[in-house]
Amino acid sequence: MPFKSKAQRRKFAELLVEGKISPEVFEEWNRETGRAELPERVGPKPRSPSKAGSKRTSRAKATAGGARGSGRRSSRGRTKS
């Protein structure tokens, strides 16, 4: 598996010095990465807008059917003046 960032490569080098990983593992990762230009750090993936929109539409469908009524008041019980 190749490295994803420069910070990850440094962390693996530190683990190699401490003896927590073998030199073969470090070399394998290094080989697979190659000469790729890595970012300093990798952040979390951005959320997809489709997930946020689906919640809104399902809520709108539930109230659009007239769950609360049409908004008109009836004239029952009122007298004409």
Summary of the structure (lengths in Angstrom):
residues: 81
radius of gyration: 30.5
end to end distance: 84.5
largest distance: 96.3
contacts: 127
relative contact order: 0.13
helix: 49%
strand: 0%
